[in-house]
Amino acid sequence: MTTYEYAMVTTTHDIEDKAHALAAAVIDSRLAACAQVYPIASVYRWEGKVANEQEWRVDFKTRADLVADLTALIKERHDYDTPEVIAVPIFSGSPEYLTWIKDETKS
């Protein structure tokens, strides 16, 4: 099994201001080096019905060893019953950018 040093963690929010506030809180806590917030159209099943909603996606770049703490912070501050929190490994990237992620997150 391959172990990855870095990850991208994704969540969504229904209100842009909340997405930006969450992004700022995560960056301030040094659980991620950067966050990107952008609009998306989400189609999903919730409580037996298909929903089609505008949401704001937030992608966090972080170290793999911080994913559990980042997930806990997202769940603590999120107002969705079941917030999306998905982590995918970053298996490659420019060495300078990956070093920047490492330097900007808490040790």
C-alpha positions in Angstrom: 0.0 0.0 0.0 1.3 3.4 -0.9 1.3 6.1 1.7 0.8 9.7 0.6 2.2 12.7 2.3 -0.4 15.2 1.0 -4.1 15.3 0.4 -6.9 17.5 -1.0 -10.0 17.6 1.2 -13.3 18.8 -0.3 -16.5 20.0 1.3 -19.5 22.1 0.1 -21.6 24.8 1.6 -25.0 26.3 0.5 -24.0 29.9 1.2 -20.9 31.6 -0.2 -20.1 33.6 3.0 -20.2 30.4 5.1 -17.9 28.7 2.6 -15.4 31.6 2.9 -15.7 31.7 6.7 -14.9 27.9 6.9 -12.0 28.3 4.5 -10.6 31.2 6.6 -11.0 29.2 9.9 -9.2 26.2 8.5 -6.3 28.3 7.1 -6.1 30.2 10.4 -5.9 27.0 12.3 -3.0 25.9 9.9 -4.9 22.6 9.1 -4.5 23.5 5.4 -2.1 25.7 3.4 -4.8 27.0 1.0 -8.4 26.8 0.2 -10.2 27.4 -3.0 -13.9 28.4 -3.0 -16.0 28.3 -6.2 -19.6 27.8 -7.2 -20.9 24.5 -8.4 -24.3 22.9 -9.3 -25.0 19.9 -7.2 -27.6 17.2 -8.0 -28.1 14.6 -5.2 -30.7 12.5 -3.4 -31.7 13.7 0.0 -34.6 12.4 2.2 -36.0 10.4 -0.8 -36.0 13.3 -3.3 -33.7 14.5 -6.0 -32.3 18.0 -5.2 -30.7 20.3 -7.7 -28.9 23.1 -5.8 -26.3 25.8 -6.1 -23.5 25.2 -3.7 -20.0 26.5 -3.0 -17.2 23.9 -3.1 -14.1 24.3 -0.9 -10.9 22.4 -1.7 -8.3 22.4 0.9 -4.6 21.4 0.3 -3.1 19.8 3.3 -0.8 17.1 4.7 -2.2 13.6 4.9 -1.6 13.4 8.6 -3.8 16.4 9.2 -6.9 15.0 7.4 -8.5 13.6 10.5 -8.2 17.0 12.4 -9.4 18.9 9.3 -12.4 16.6 9.0 -13.3 17.1 12.6 -13.1 20.9 12.3 -15.3 20.9 9.1 -17.9 18.7 10.8 -17.8 20.8 14.0 -18.4 24.1 12.1 -20.7 22.9 9.3 -24.5 23.3 9.5 -25.4 20.4 7.1 -26.7 17.2 8.7 -24.2 15.2 6.7 -21.5 17.5 5.3 -19.5 16.2 2.4 -15.9 15.6 3.5 -13.8 13.7 1.0 -10.1 13.4 1.1 -8.1 12.3 -2.0 -4.3 11.7 -2.0 -2.0 14.0 -3.9 0.4 11.6 -5.4 2.5 14.1 -7.2 3.1 17.8 -7.6 5.8 20.4 -7.9 8.3 19.9 -5.1 8.2 23.7 -4.3 4.4 23.7 -4.0 4.4 20.5 -1.8 7.1 22.0 0.4 5.0 25.2 0.7 2.0 23.1 1.9 4.3 21.4 4.5 5.7 24.8 5.7 2.3 26.5 6.0 0.5 23.8 8.0 1.0 23.1 11.7 3.7 20.6 12.7 
